[in-house]
Amino acid sequence: MHHASLRSFRVLDTCDVDAARSVLIDTYGARTFNVRPRDRFKVKASIVQVGGISLSYCDYASSVTLSFPEARFIRQHLCLSGNAEIASGGRIQDLSQDNWSGIVPPGMRVDYSYSANTRQLVMWLDVDKLGRKLNALIGNSRATPPQWPGDGYVQRVALDSMKRAVEFVVTELDTAGQVPFTQSGSVEIEDFIMVRFLYAHGHDQMLRLSEEVRFASHAQLRRLEDYIFENWRAPLDVETMADVSG
């Protein structure tokens, strides 16, 4: 993702600090935005929606600090270059191109400090949708969103798989210059990324999610096969499969 920029979805490309502050507060919901004095300032930012995932790109030419209030969504950061410090919930995460992943759970204020020439992608993931997918995966009928202790636990295989999916989406968006996916495609891309996110990061249901998978019965498989045959144009996600198969 070295050249990822979501350039066709640009909302900010300026050397004006006040203009940048206005967009970051009004569009992104920032509380504060400050630039280190005497730095040559320039910022680029883009944002696009794919299914239930908001995908944001930022490129800071100078050192900046930002803060955001509590949010109902989870932020998944992917650092592309430079260095970022994320402070939330009494924990500090230091990101770089090698140590590229960081998350901010919902309901937490967050402070950011970015070095000059930092580029990043940020996914905003809906907590309720994550909860429905988790409940479908573990067979829980209660629509309870997962709780995120913020202990830094990471399952690397799932995290790398999620990153590759994001790379694919960004490449397609940059190549097409618009959202090239059908509604069904967007739903299934959202499903793929969110499921891998659930396997990648520690939460209060991780133990149940990691248990050995039970094999489906022939009757469950037949119900799912019949549904797919009769609804082959409809999007297919884990909630639908769990509901149909029982």
Steps between C-alpha positions, in 0.01 A plus 500: 500500500797729449311732262153469656332839521127467418568806284156502334334539840705798618339731756816690592816607315635820647792692650258716702497394867167670575330338199635160606383551858150590380466185286648271765257632761189523278549186285702270724373613840839602643507695827841661448758532223842660539813530287857531624614863452728575204425167331415514130136398519304295248230240547303272269196305616242278333197305620274243334229257608508133393204311642501562874867598510624858481854516362711810556844600369721774649842633397675753727809680367568653843475389862144536630291410804127426506243387752157340459211443742344164579346324199252219439732334249840330515797655323744261332820683404738384226820706500651522150804718578637726771417464870183539701427496873146410608401566861163367619363322804827543692695315229748631243551331162802590288446432130741489209514336159625178665274517807207619292184397689323683782141511621291740705200328664165681519421734785857626542644844449814486291803723445724468194851623435632461145856558382567680172434293186262259670245329278224276629172328425230482766195275493196598703316178590143498629484335844144369462583333168809342654280373784250340261778329307666376818171359631443321168849348516470370857132403485384760749147632453565805721586806291773612739792703363843367599699674770858602423740492796774675302771260617675497163429133420541432126451183294751567224365271227153656517647851523713452188200353316294806593778729376515322164125545462532873573786524249276342236216743572727806493666388175161452335378840622815677379489323163130556433479851643161411646345224711514214246315240706135402471283514811545125544873534451523777760310291755726199446818710513379654826428150632845367404685790665287511815523125562878512473507802729306298760753216478797740502439706816432390857147545639289345773368221272836405346517171691164386363590621152824299511333174606502206261238548231203263514416325176168594342237230457387383157165672559671832577716473190199418284307803631797723422547349153131550421515861618805579286340335195178699543669830593822491301481872421465598867805580717617225733649574841552306823176628654297372205677163500443457873134601474427275200687193623371527856 
